[in-house]
Amino acid sequence: SLGAMSRTNDGPGSGDSTTDERVGTSFDEALDAATEPPRASGNNVRRIALSVAGAMVLMFGVLVVVTGRADDPKESASSPLVGADAPPLAAESMDGGTVDLRDYRGSWVLVNFFATWCVPCQIEHPELITFAEDHAAAGDAYVISVAFNDQPEDLRAFFAERGGDWPVAVGDTSQIALDYGVVKLPESYLVAPSGVVVAKVAGGVRAADIERLIADATAGDQDG
């Protein structure tokens, strides 16, 4: 102990400097020994490595579910909804009213699932503005956003800062997301004037891509 080491230097001829030096050296050595990480056995090392790898895989899987890549949209991504009637979408809106997909029957609707904290959603937002503004005069296509796990004040600040003037479904929208089969954000569904889902876009949208999807679906209807 430090007390025992001090007593060994209390004899005649011992100076304070010798005591301080020996005590200091012993304390440093003790500190090194106490803070040195224990050596793991081969089995422990393997277990630790597997645990870390498993945690990394789990974290990556969660990120894949939560956010998509804004620079790699998947047009007409696989979805059992394509070709079927769009699931009901009725909820409180950000402006305090209500939004109901049924009120837009007869027009194209891009149902966009997003969150203010989702970076790819932030990146795609100007494209949604372009699409909405390009159809504002004709009134033939609209955007409805469905906010996921967001706060009203954050949503209002998001649109005030970035622009955009379309209905935003708020509150508990988890059932709507489940009905549409949303697996990551952002994710969008193009609904035809008939109420049928004609395409799913996984990842950030581009206005030009949505216009092409509308044109293709319209041409298909005419051919049919």
DOVEX-40690 format. One line per field, with one value per residue: residue number from 1; x, y, z of N, C-alpha, C in turn. Coordinates in nm, 2 decimals. Example, Ala and Ser with C-alpha at 12.3 -4.5 7.8 and 13.67 -1.06 7.14 Angstrom:
<atoms>
num: 1 / 2
nc1: 1.32 / 1.28
nc2: -0.57 / -0.22
nc3: 0.78 / 0.71
cac1: 1.23 / 1.37
cac2: -0.45 / -0.11
cac3: 0.78 / 0.71
cc1: 1.32 / 1.29
cc2: -0.33 / 0.00
cc3: 0.78 / 0.79
</atoms>
This chain:
<atoms>
num: 1 / 2 / 3 / 4 / 5 / 6 / 7 / 8 / 9 / 10 / 11 / 12 / 13 / 14 / 15 / 16 / 17 / 18 / 19 / 20 / 21 / 22 / 23 / 24 / 25 / 26 / 27 / 28 / 29 / 30 / 31 / 32 / 33 / 34 / 35 / 36 / 37 / 38 / 39 / 40 / 41 / 42 / 43 / 44 / 45 / 46 / 47 / 48 / 49 / 50 / 51 / 52 / 53 / 54 / 55 / 56 / 57 / 58 / 59 / 60 / 61 / 62 / 63 / 64 / 65 / 66 / 67 / 68 / 69 / 70 / 71 / 72 / 73 / 74 / 75 / 76 / 77 / 78 / 79 / 80 / 81 / 82 / 83 / 84 / 85 / 86 / 87 / 88 / 89 / 90 / 91 / 92 / 93 / 94 / 95 / 96 / 97 / 98 / 99 / 100 / 101 / 102 / 103 / 104 / 105 / 106 / 107 / 108 / 109 / 110 / 111 / 112 / 113 / 114 / 115 / 116 / 117 / 118 / 119 / 120 / 121 / 122 / 123 / 124 / 125 / 126 / 127 / 128 / 129 / 130 / 131 / 132 / 133 / 134 / 135 / 136 / 137 / 138 / 139 / 140 / 141 / 142 / 143 / 144 / 145 / 146 / 147 / 148 / 149 / 150 / 151 / 152 / 153 / 154 / 155 / 156 / 157 / 158 / 159 / 160 / 161 / 162 / 163 / 164 / 165 / 166 / 167 / 168 / 169 / 170 / 171 / 172 / 173 / 174 / 175 / 176 / 177 / 178 / 179 / 180 / 181 / 182 / 183 / 184 / 185 / 186 / 187 / 188 / 189 / 190 / 191 / 192 / 193 / 194 / 195 / 196 / 197 / 198 / 199 / 200 / 201 / 202 / 203 / 204 / 205 / 206 / 207 / 208 / 209 / 210 / 211 / 212 / 213 / 214 / 215 / 216 / 217 / 218 / 219 / 220 / 221 / 222 / 223 / 224
nc1: 0.08 / 0.03 / 0.08 / 0.25 / 0.47 / 0.57 / 0.65 / 0.88 / 1.08 / 1.14 / 1.37 / 1.69 / 1.87 / 1.71 / 1.54 / 1.28 / 1.26 / 1.34 / 1.15 / 0.91 / 0.98 / 0.99 / 0.74 / 0.58 / 0.67 / 0.59 / 0.31 / 0.25 / 0.31 / 0.12 / -0.11 / -0.09 / -0.10 / -0.36 / -0.52 / -0.47 / -0.60 / -0.77 / -0.63 / -0.79 / -0.91 / -0.88 / -1.13 / -1.30 / -1.23 / -1.33 / -1.60 / -1.66 / -1.60 / -1.80 / -2.03 / -2.00 / -2.01 / -2.27 / -2.42 / -2.36 / -2.47 / -2.74 / -2.78 / -2.74 / -2.95 / -3.17 / -3.13 / -3.16 / -3.43 / -3.54 / -3.46 / -3.43 / -3.23 / -3.18 / -3.08 / -3.13 / -3.39 / -3.64 / -3.83 / -4.16 / -4.14 / -4.15 / -4.46 / -4.75 / -4.97 / -4.97 / -5.18 / -5.40 / -5.68 / -5.62 / -5.53 / -5.74 / -5.70 / -5.72 / -5.70 / -5.60 / -5.50 / -5.20 / -5.27 / -5.47 / -5.72 / -5.87 / -5.76 / -5.84 / -5.81 / -6.01 / -6.13 / -6.00 / -6.05 / -6.05 / -5.84 / -5.48 / -5.27 / -5.00 / -4.90 / -4.70 / -4.48 / -4.30 / -4.05 / -3.95 / -3.70 / -3.57 / -3.31 / -3.29 / -3.55 / -3.56 / -3.39 / -3.54 / -3.75 / -3.76 / -3.82 / -4.08 / -4.21 / -4.18 / -4.32 / -4.58 / -4.63 / -4.62 / -4.86 / -5.05 / -5.21 / -5.36 / -5.49 / -5.49 / -5.33 / -5.20 / -5.02 / -5.00 / -4.88 / -4.76 / -4.69 / -4.44 / -4.39 / -4.34 / -4.33 / -4.59 / -4.50 / -4.24 / -4.30 / -4.44 / -4.24 / -4.06 / -4.20 / -4.24 / -3.98 / -3.88 / -4.07 / -4.36 / -4.70 / -4.93 / -5.16 / -5.09 / -5.08 / -5.10 / -5.03 / -5.11 / -5.00 / -4.93 / -5.09 / -5.18 / -4.93 / -4.88 / -5.09 / -5.02 / -4.79 / -4.54 / -4.18 / -3.96 / -3.82 / -3.77 / -4.09 / -4.31 / -4.64 / -4.81 / -5.12 / -5.39 / -5.64 / -5.86 / -5.84 / -5.68 / -5.37 / -5.08 / -4.81 / -4.52 / -4.27 / -3.97 / -3.75 / -3.61 / -3.81 / -3.82 / -3.94 / -3.96 / -3.95 / -4.19 / -4.37 / -4.32 / -4.41 / -4.68 / -4.74 / -4.68 / -4.87 / -5.11 / -5.09 / -5.10 / -5.36 / -5.50 / -5.42 / -5.53
nc2: -0.12 / 0.24 / 0.36 / 0.17 / 0.17 / 0.43 / 0.41 / 0.26 / 0.43 / 0.59 / 0.60 / 0.71 / 0.94 / 0.92 / 1.11 / 1.35 / 1.36 / 1.12 / 0.95 / 1.05 / 1.00 / 0.72 / 0.65 / 0.77 / 0.63 / 0.37 / 0.41 / 0.49 / 0.25 / 0.08 / 0.20 / 0.16 / -0.12 / -0.15 / -0.03 / -0.16 / -0.34 / -0.65 / -0.96 / -1.13 / -1.46 / -1.69 / -1.79 / -1.60 / -1.37 / -1.44 / -1.46 / -1.20 / -1.07 / -1.18 / -1.08 / -0.81 / -0.79 / -0.89 / -0.68 / -0.47 / -0.56 / -0.55 / -0.28 / -0.18 / -0.29 / -0.17 / 0.10 / 0.07 / 0.01 / 0.25 / 0.48 / 0.57 / 0.58 / 0.89 / 0.94 / 0.73 / 0.64 / 0.39 / 0.33 / 0.22 / 0.03 / -0.30 / -0.39 / -0.51 / -0.35 / -0.22 / -0.18 / -0.22 / -0.10 / 0.20 / 0.20 / 0.32 / 0.66 / 0.87 / 1.14 / 1.36 / 1.68 / 1.89 / 2.16 / 2.17 / 2.08 / 1.82 / 1.55 / 1.36 / 1.10 / 1.02 / 1.25 / 1.34 / 1.20 / 1.14 / 1.29 / 1.28 / 1.16 / 1.19 / 1.01 / 1.06 / 0.93 / 1.04 / 1.21 / 1.48 / 1.45 / 1.29 / 1.26 / 1.19 / 1.25 / 1.53 / 1.60 / 1.53 / 1.70 / 1.96 / 1.85 / 1.75 / 1.99 / 2.11 / 1.94 / 1.97 / 2.24 / 2.25 / 2.14 / 2.29 / 2.49 / 2.35 / 2.17 / 1.89 / 1.71 / 1.62 / 1.64 / 1.45 / 1.44 / 1.21 / 1.22 / 1.07 / 0.97 / 1.23 / 1.57 / 1.82 / 2.09 / 2.07 / 1.99 / 2.21 / 2.40 / 2.29 / 2.31 / 2.58 / 2.67 / 2.54 / 2.55 / 2.46 / 2.36 / 2.17 / 1.91 / 1.76 / 1.47 / 1.41 / 1.32 / 1.00 / 0.80 / 0.55 / 0.32 / 0.38 / 0.38 / 0.11 / -0.01 / 0.07 / -0.07 / 0.04 / 0.04 / 0.19 / 0.52 / 0.80 / 0.72 / 0.67 / 0.66 / 0.64 / 0.74 / 0.68 / 0.87 / 0.71 / 0.60 / 0.38 / 0.23 / 0.30 / 0.30 / 0.25 / 0.43 / 0.38 / 0.55 / 0.87 / 1.09 / 1.22 / 1.49 / 1.48 / 1.20 / 1.12 / 1.25 / 1.10 / 0.85 / 0.90 / 0.97 / 0.72 / 0.55 / 0.67 / 0.64 / 0.37 / 0.32 / 0.43 / 0.27 / 0.03
nc3: 0.00 / -0.03 / 0.22 / 0.35 / 0.17 / 0.22 / 0.48 / 0.47 / 0.41 / 0.62 / 0.77 / 0.92 / 0.73 / 0.51 / 0.26 / 0.18 / -0.09 / -0.19 / -0.09 / -0.21 / -0.48 / -0.49 / -0.40 / -0.60 / -0.83 / -0.77 / -0.76 / -1.02 / -1.15 / -1.03 / -1.12 / -1.40 / -1.41 / -1.31 / -1.50 / -1.73 / -2.01 / -1.97 / -2.10 / -2.35 / -2.41 / -2.68 / -2.75 / -2.63 / -2.78 / -3.03 / -2.97 / -2.90 / -3.14 / -3.30 / -3.18 / -3.21 / -3.49 / -3.53 / -3.41 / -3.58 / -3.82 / -3.74 / -3.69 / -3.95 / -4.08 / -3.96 / -4.04 / -4.31 / -4.33 / -4.23 / -4.39 / -4.73 / -5.03 / -5.18 / -5.43 / -5.59 / -5.71 / -5.73 / -5.99 / -6.03 / -5.83 / -5.67 / -5.55 / -5.40 / -5.42 / -5.66 / -5.93 / -5.79 / -5.59 / -5.42 / -5.07 / -4.80 / -4.70 / -4.47 / -4.25 / -3.98 / -4.08 / -4.13 / -4.12 / -3.94 / -4.03 / -4.22 / -4.42 / -4.70 / -4.92 / -5.09 / -5.17 / -5.38 / -5.60 / -5.95 / -6.01 / -6.05 / -5.79 / -5.59 / -5.33 / -5.07 / -4.84 / -4.57 / -4.35 / -4.14 / -4.03 / -4.20 / -4.41 / -4.70 / -4.76 / -4.72 / -4.93 / -5.16 / -5.15 / -5.30 / -5.55 / -5.52 / -5.48 / -5.73 / -5.90 / -5.79 / -5.83 / -6.11 / -6.18 / -6.06 / -6.18 / -6.37 / -6.21 / -6.21 / -6.09 / -5.77 / -5.46 / -5.17 / -4.86 / -4.61 / -4.29 / -4.09 / -3.77 / -3.65 / -3.52 / -3.49 / -3.47 / -3.58 / -3.84 / -3.94 / -3.93 / -4.11 / -4.36 / -4.37 / -4.39 / -4.62 / -4.82 / -5.02 / -5.05 / -4.98 / -4.88 / -4.56 / -4.39 / -4.05 / -3.70 / -3.56 / -3.79 / -3.84 / -3.91 / -4.16 / -4.30 / -4.27 / -4.41 / -4.67 / -4.70 / -4.64 / -4.63 / -4.60 / -4.58 / -4.80 / -4.95 / -5.22 / -5.37 / -5.67 / -5.76 / -5.97 / -6.15 / -6.13 / -5.89 / -5.86 / -5.77 / -5.96 / -5.96 / -5.76 / -5.59 / -5.46 / -5.25 / -5.31 / -5.50 / -5.84 / -6.02 / -6.30 / -6.34 / -6.23 / -6.40 / -6.63 / -6.55 / -6.53 / -6.79 / -6.92 / -6.80 / -6.88 / -7.15 / -7.17 / -7.08 / -7.29 / -7.50 / -7.42
cac1: 0.00 / 0.11 / 0.13 / 0.37 / 0.59 / 0.62 / 0.72 / 1.01 / 1.18 / 1.14 / 1.49 / 1.79 / 1.93 / 1.61 / 1.49 / 1.15 / 1.26 / 1.35 / 1.01 / 0.82 / 1.01 / 0.96 / 0.59 / 0.53 / 0.69 / 0.50 / 0.17 / 0.24 / 0.31 / 0.00 / -0.21 / -0.07 / -0.15 / -0.51 / -0.59 / -0.43 / -0.72 / -0.74 / -0.61 / -0.90 / -0.87 / -0.92 / -1.28 / -1.36 / -1.21 / -1.42 / -1.74 / -1.67 / -1.61 / -1.93 / -2.12 / -1.99 / -2.06 / -2.42 / -2.47 / -2.34 / -2.57 / -2.87 / -2.79 / -2.75 / -3.08 / -3.26 / -3.11 / -3.22 / -3.58 / -3.59 / -3.43 / -3.39 / -3.14 / -3.25 / -3.02 / -3.15 / -3.53 / -3.68 / -3.96 / -4.25 / -4.09 / -4.24 / -4.56 / -4.88 / -5.07 / -4.98 / -5.29 / -5.51 / -5.73 / -5.54 / -5.59 / -5.80 / -5.61 / -5.80 / -5.63 / -5.59 / -5.39 / -5.11 / -5.33 / -5.58 / -5.83 / -5.86 / -5.72 / -5.90 / -5.77 / -6.13 / -6.17 / -5.91 / -6.09 / -6.06 / -5.71 / -5.36 / -5.23 / -4.87 / -4.90 / -4.56 / -4.45 / -4.17 / -4.03 / -3.86 / -3.57 / -3.51 / -3.22 / -3.33 / -3.68 / -3.52 / -3.33 / -3.64 / -3.86 / -3.78 / -3.89 / -4.22 / -4.26 / -4.18 / -4.44 / -4.71 / -4.65 / -4.64 / -5.00 / -5.14 / -5.30 / -5.46 / -5.56 / -5.50 / -5.24 / -5.17 / -4.93 / -5.05 / -4.77 / -4.80 / -4.57 / -4.42 / -4.32 / -4.30 / -4.41 / -4.65 / -4.41 / -4.13 / -4.36 / -4.47 / -4.11 / -4.01 / -4.26 / -4.21 / -3.84 / -3.85 / -4.18 / -4.46 / -4.83 / -5.02 / -5.21 / -4.99 / -5.14 / -5.02 / -5.08 / -5.07 / -5.02 / -4.87 / -5.18 / -5.17 / -4.81 / -4.89 / -5.18 / -4.95 / -4.67 / -4.41 / -4.07 / -3.85 / -3.85 / -3.91 / -4.16 / -4.43 / -4.73 / -4.88 / -5.26 / -5.45 / -5.77 / -5.96 / -5.82 / -5.59 / -5.22 / -5.02 / -4.67 / -4.46 / -4.14 / -3.89 / -3.64 / -3.65 / -3.87 / -3.79 / -4.06 / -3.96 / -3.98 / -4.34 / -4.44 / -4.31 / -4.50 / -4.82 / -4.76 / -4.69 / -5.00 / -5.21 / -5.08 / -5.15 / -5.51 / -5.55 / -5.40 / -5.63
cac2: 0.00 / 0.36 / 0.38 / 0.08 / 0.22 / 0.55 / 0.38 / 0.20 / 0.53 / 0.68 / 0.58 / 0.82 / 0.96 / 0.92 / 1.24 / 1.35 / 1.34 / 0.97 / 0.89 / 1.10 / 0.94 / 0.58 / 0.63 / 0.81 / 0.52 / 0.26 / 0.45 / 0.48 / 0.11 / 0.03 / 0.26 / 0.09 / -0.25 / -0.15 / 0.01 / -0.25 / -0.43 / -0.80 / -1.03 / -1.22 / -1.58 / -1.70 / -1.81 / -1.47 / -1.28 / -1.48 / -1.42 / -1.05 / -1.03 / -1.22 / -0.99 / -0.68 / -0.81 / -0.90 / -0.55 / -0.39 / -0.60 / -0.51 / -0.14 / -0.15 / -0.33 / -0.06 / 0.21 / 0.04 / 0.02 / 0.39 / 0.57 / 0.52 / 0.67 / 0.99 / 0.95 / 0.61 / 0.60 / 0.27 / 0.35 / 0.11 / -0.08 / -0.41 / -0.37 / -0.58 / -0.25 / -0.17 / -0.24 / -0.24 / 0.03 / 0.26 / 0.19 / 0.44 / 0.76 / 0.98 / 1.17 / 1.50 / 1.75 / 1.98 / 2.29 / 2.16 / 2.03 / 1.68 / 1.51 / 1.23 / 1.06 / 1.01 / 1.38 / 1.37 / 1.11 / 1.22 / 1.36 / 1.21 / 1.19 / 1.13 / 0.99 / 1.06 / 0.91 / 1.11 / 1.26 / 1.59 / 1.42 / 1.20 / 1.34 / 1.18 / 1.32 / 1.67 / 1.62 / 1.51 / 1.80 / 2.05 / 1.79 / 1.75 / 2.13 / 2.13 / 1.86 / 2.03 / 2.37 / 2.23 / 2.10 / 2.37 / 2.56 / 2.26 / 2.10 / 1.75 / 1.62 / 1.67 / 1.57 / 1.43 / 1.38 / 1.14 / 1.24 / 0.95 / 0.99 / 1.37 / 1.66 / 1.93 / 2.21 / 2.04 / 1.99 / 2.35 / 2.47 / 2.23 / 2.36 / 2.72 / 2.70 / 2.48 / 2.57 / 2.35 / 2.39 / 2.06 / 1.85 / 1.67 / 1.39 / 1.41 / 1.23 / 0.86 / 0.76 / 0.42 / 0.23 / 0.42 / 0.32 / -0.04 / -0.04 / 0.09 / -0.15 / 0.12 / -0.02 / 0.28 / 0.66 / 0.83 / 0.62 / 0.73 / 0.58 / 0.72 / 0.70 / 0.73 / 0.94 / 0.61 / 0.55 / 0.27 / 0.26 / 0.26 / 0.28 / 0.28 / 0.48 / 0.37 / 0.64 / 1.01 / 1.11 / 1.33 / 1.54 / 1.43 / 1.06 / 1.11 / 1.29 / 0.99 / 0.74 / 0.94 / 0.96 / 0.58 / 0.49 / 0.73 / 0.58 / 0.23 / 0.32 / 0.46 / 0.15 / -0.07
cac3: 0.00 / -0.03 / 0.35 / 0.37 / 0.10 / 0.28 / 0.60 / 0.44 / 0.38 / 0.73 / 0.85 / 0.91 / 0.60 / 0.40 / 0.24 / 0.12 / -0.24 / -0.22 / -0.06 / -0.32 / -0.60 / -0.49 / -0.40 / -0.73 / -0.93 / -0.74 / -0.79 / -1.17 / -1.19 / -0.99 / -1.21 / -1.53 / -1.39 / -1.29 / -1.62 / -1.85 / -2.04 / -1.96 / -2.22 / -2.38 / -2.47 / -2.82 / -2.76 / -2.60 / -2.89 / -3.13 / -2.92 / -2.90 / -3.28 / -3.36 / -3.12 / -3.28 / -3.63 / -3.53 / -3.38 / -3.70 / -3.91 / -3.69 / -3.71 / -4.09 / -4.12 / -3.91 / -4.13 / -4.44 / -4.31 / -4.20 / -4.49 / -4.86 / -5.10 / -5.26 / -5.56 / -5.67 / -5.70 / -5.80 / -6.05 / -6.03 / -5.74 / -5.65 / -5.45 / -5.43 / -5.44 / -5.80 / -6.00 / -5.70 / -5.54 / -5.31 / -4.94 / -4.75 / -4.64 / -4.41 / -4.13 / -3.95 / -4.16 / -4.06 / -4.10 / -3.85 / -4.09 / -4.25 / -4.56 / -4.74 / -5.05 / -5.17 / -5.22 / -5.50 / -5.71 / -6.08 / -6.04 / -6.01 / -5.66 / -5.54 / -5.19 / -5.03 / -4.70 / -4.54 / -4.22 / -4.15 / -3.99 / -4.30 / -4.51 / -4.84 / -4.77 / -4.74 / -5.07 / -5.26 / -5.13 / -5.41 / -5.66 / -5.49 / -5.51 / -5.88 / -5.95 / -5.74 / -5.90 / -6.25 / -6.20 / -5.98 / -6.27 / -6.44 / -6.11 / -6.26 / -6.01 / -5.64 / -5.37 / -5.03 / -4.78 / -4.49 / -4.20 / -4.01 / -3.64 / -3.65 / -3.44 / -3.57 / -3.48 / -3.67 / -3.97 / -3.98 / -3.95 / -4.23 / -4.48 / -4.37 / -4.44 / -4.75 / -4.92 / -5.04 / -5.01 / -5.01 / -4.75 / -4.49 / -4.29 / -3.93 / -3.60 / -3.57 / -3.93 / -3.86 / -3.98 / -4.31 / -4.35 / -4.28 / -4.52 / -4.80 / -4.70 / -4.65 / -4.56 / -4.58 / -4.62 / -4.85 / -5.04 / -5.28 / -5.45 / -5.77 / -5.76 / -6.09 / -6.12 / -6.10 / -5.75 / -5.86 / -5.76 / -6.08 / -5.94 / -5.63 / -5.61 / -5.34 / -5.26 / -5.34 / -5.63 / -5.93 / -6.09 / -6.44 / -6.34 / -6.20 / -6.52 / -6.72 / -6.51 / -6.56 / -6.93 / -6.95 / -6.75 / -6.96 / -7.28 / -7.15 / -7.08 / -7.43 / -7.58 / -7.37
cc1: 0.09 / 0.16 / 0.25 / 0.49 / 0.65 / 0.70 / 0.86 / 1.12 / 1.18 / 1.27 / 1.58 / 1.85 / 1.84 / 1.55 / 1.35 / 1.15 / 1.26 / 1.21 / 0.92 / 0.85 / 0.97 / 0.80 / 0.53 / 0.55 / 0.60 / 0.36 / 0.15 / 0.23 / 0.18 / -0.12 / -0.21 / -0.13 / -0.31 / -0.58 / -0.56 / -0.55 / -0.68 / -0.72 / -0.72 / -0.85 / -0.92 / -1.07 / -1.35 / -1.35 / -1.31 / -1.57 / -1.76 / -1.68 / -1.74 / -2.04 / -2.12 / -2.04 / -2.21 / -2.48 / -2.47 / -2.45 / -2.71 / -2.89 / -2.81 / -2.89 / -3.18 / -3.25 / -3.17 / -3.37 / -3.62 / -3.57 / -3.39 / -3.29 / -3.21 / -3.20 / -3.04 / -3.29 / -3.55 / -3.82 / -4.03 / -4.19 / -4.19 / -4.34 / -4.69 / -4.99 / -5.08 / -5.08 / -5.41 / -5.56 / -5.64 / -5.60 / -5.65 / -5.69 / -5.69 / -5.74 / -5.64 / -5.48 / -5.32 / -5.18 / -5.45 / -5.71 / -5.82 / -5.82 / -5.78 / -5.87 / -5.89 / -6.17 / -6.10 / -5.94 / -6.11 / -5.93 / -5.60 / -5.32 / -5.10 / -4.88 / -4.75 / -4.54 / -4.31 / -4.16 / -3.93 / -3.72 / -3.50 / -3.44 / -3.27 / -3.47 / -3.65 / -3.47 / -3.44 / -3.75 / -3.87 / -3.85 / -4.04 / -4.28 / -4.28 / -4.30 / -4.57 / -4.74 / -4.68 / -4.79 / -5.10 / -5.25 / -5.41 / -5.54 / -5.58 / -5.42 / -5.20 / -5.07 / -5.00 / -4.93 / -4.83 / -4.68 / -4.56 / -4.33 / -4.26 / -4.39 / -4.47 / -4.56 / -4.29 / -4.18 / -4.38 / -4.34 / -4.05 / -4.06 / -4.24 / -4.08 / -3.82 / -3.95 / -4.26 / -4.59 / -4.93 / -5.06 / -5.10 / -5.07 / -5.05 / -5.09 / -5.03 / -5.10 / -4.96 / -4.96 / -5.18 / -5.05 / -4.81 / -4.98 / -5.11 / -4.83 / -4.54 / -4.30 / -3.95 / -3.89 / -3.74 / -3.96 / -4.28 / -4.51 / -4.81 / -5.02 / -5.33 / -5.58 / -5.88 / -5.95 / -5.73 / -5.44 / -5.15 / -4.87 / -4.63 / -4.31 / -4.07 / -3.77 / -3.70 / -3.70 / -3.80 / -3.91 / -4.07 / -4.00 / -4.13 / -4.42 / -4.44 / -4.40 / -4.64 / -4.84 / -4.77 / -4.82 / -5.11 / -5.21 / -5.13 / -5.30 / -5.57 / -5.54 / -5.50 / -5.77
cc2: 0.12 / 0.39 / 0.30 / 0.13 / 0.34 / 0.51 / 0.32 / 0.30 / 0.63 / 0.68 / 0.70 / 0.82 / 0.96 / 1.06 / 1.23 / 1.32 / 1.20 / 0.91 / 0.93 / 1.02 / 0.79 / 0.56 / 0.66 / 0.69 / 0.41 / 0.29 / 0.44 / 0.33 / 0.05 / 0.07 / 0.19 / -0.05 / -0.25 / -0.11 / -0.07 / -0.34 / -0.57 / -0.86 / -1.13 / -1.35 / -1.59 / -1.71 / -1.67 / -1.37 / -1.32 / -1.44 / -1.27 / -1.01 / -1.06 / -1.12 / -0.86 / -0.68 / -0.81 / -0.76 / -0.46 / -0.43 / -0.55 / -0.36 / -0.10 / -0.18 / -0.22 / 0.06 / 0.19 / 0.06 / 0.17 / 0.48 / 0.51 / 0.62 / 0.76 / 0.99 / 0.82 / 0.56 / 0.48 / 0.29 / 0.21 / -0.01 / -0.18 / -0.37 / -0.44 / -0.48 / -0.20 / -0.25 / -0.26 / -0.10 / 0.08 / 0.24 / 0.32 / 0.53 / 0.87 / 1.01 / 1.32 / 1.56 / 1.85 / 2.11 / 2.29 / 2.10 / 1.88 / 1.66 / 1.37 / 1.21 / 1.06 / 1.14 / 1.42 / 1.28 / 1.19 / 1.29 / 1.26 / 1.25 / 1.12 / 1.13 / 0.97 / 1.04 / 0.96 / 1.15 / 1.38 / 1.56 / 1.32 / 1.28 / 1.32 / 1.25 / 1.47 / 1.70 / 1.61 / 1.63 / 1.90 / 1.98 / 1.78 / 1.89 / 2.15 / 2.06 / 1.92 / 2.16 / 2.35 / 2.19 / 2.18 / 2.44 / 2.47 / 2.19 / 1.95 / 1.66 / 1.69 / 1.59 / 1.57 / 1.37 / 1.32 / 1.15 / 1.12 / 0.99 / 1.13 / 1.45 / 1.77 / 2.05 / 2.19 / 2.04 / 2.13 / 2.42 / 2.42 / 2.30 / 2.51 / 2.76 / 2.65 / 2.50 / 2.44 / 2.38 / 2.28 / 1.99 / 1.76 / 1.60 / 1.38 / 1.32 / 1.09 / 0.80 / 0.62 / 0.32 / 0.26 / 0.36 / 0.17 / -0.08 / -0.03 / 0.00 / -0.08 / 0.05 / 0.07 / 0.42 / 0.72 / 0.72 / 0.68 / 0.64 / 0.68 / 0.66 / 0.76 / 0.80 / 0.84 / 0.56 / 0.43 / 0.31 / 0.21 / 0.24 / 0.31 / 0.32 / 0.47 / 0.45 / 0.78 / 1.02 / 1.22 / 1.36 / 1.48 / 1.28 / 1.04 / 1.15 / 1.17 / 0.87 / 0.77 / 0.92 / 0.81 / 0.52 / 0.55 / 0.66 / 0.43 / 0.22 / 0.34 / 0.34 / 0.04 / -0.04
cc3: 0.00 / 0.11 / 0.38 / 0.30 / 0.16 / 0.40 / 0.58 / 0.42 / 0.49 / 0.81 / 0.84 / 0.78 / 0.48 / 0.38 / 0.18 / -0.03 / -0.27 / -0.20 / -0.17 / -0.45 / -0.60 / -0.48 / -0.53 / -0.83 / -0.90 / -0.77 / -0.94 / -1.21 / -1.15 / -1.08 / -1.35 / -1.52 / -1.38 / -1.41 / -1.74 / -1.88 / -2.02 / -2.09 / -2.24 / -2.44 / -2.61 / -2.84 / -2.73 / -2.71 / -3.00 / -3.10 / -2.94 / -3.05 / -3.34 / -3.30 / -3.19 / -3.42 / -3.63 / -3.50 / -3.50 / -3.80 / -3.87 / -3.72 / -3.86 / -4.13 / -4.08 / -4.00 / -4.26 / -4.44 / -4.30 / -4.31 / -4.62 / -4.92 / -5.19 / -5.40 / -5.64 / -5.65 / -5.78 / -5.86 / -6.05 / -5.95 / -5.71 / -5.53 / -5.49 / -5.45 / -5.58 / -5.87 / -5.92 / -5.65 / -5.42 / -5.18 / -4.89 / -4.69 / -4.59 / -4.27 / -4.10 / -4.04 / -4.08 / -4.03 / -4.01 / -3.90 / -4.11 / -4.39 / -4.58 / -4.89 / -5.14 / -5.23 / -5.35 / -5.61 / -5.84 / -6.11 / -6.00 / -5.88 / -5.63 / -5.39 / -5.14 / -4.88 / -4.67 / -4.39 / -4.23 / -4.12 / -4.09 / -4.40 / -4.65 / -4.86 / -4.79 / -4.88 / -5.17 / -5.26 / -5.25 / -5.53 / -5.65 / -5.52 / -5.66 / -5.94 / -5.91 / -5.81 / -6.05 / -6.28 / -6.13 / -6.07 / -6.33 / -6.33 / -6.14 / -6.18 / -5.88 / -5.57 / -5.23 / -4.96 / -4.65 / -4.40 / -4.11 / -3.89 / -3.63 / -3.56 / -3.52 / -3.58 / -3.58 / -3.82 / -4.02 / -4.01 / -4.08 / -4.35 / -4.48 / -4.43 / -4.58 / -4.86 / -4.93 / -4.98 / -5.05 / -4.88 / -4.69 / -4.38 / -4.17 / -3.82 / -3.61 / -3.71 / -3.95 / -3.93 / -4.13 / -4.37 / -4.37 / -4.39 / -4.66 / -4.81 / -4.71 / -4.57 / -4.54 / -4.63 / -4.70 / -4.94 / -5.09 / -5.36 / -5.54 / -5.79 / -5.88 / -6.06 / -6.09 / -5.96 / -5.74 / -5.85 / -5.89 / -6.07 / -5.80 / -5.66 / -5.47 / -5.35 / -5.30 / -5.48 / -5.71 / -6.01 / -6.23 / -6.44 / -6.31 / -6.33 / -6.62 / -6.68 / -6.54 / -6.71 / -6.98 / -6.91 / -6.84 / -7.10 / -7.28 / -7.15 / -7.22 / -7.52 / -7.55 / -7.42
</atoms>
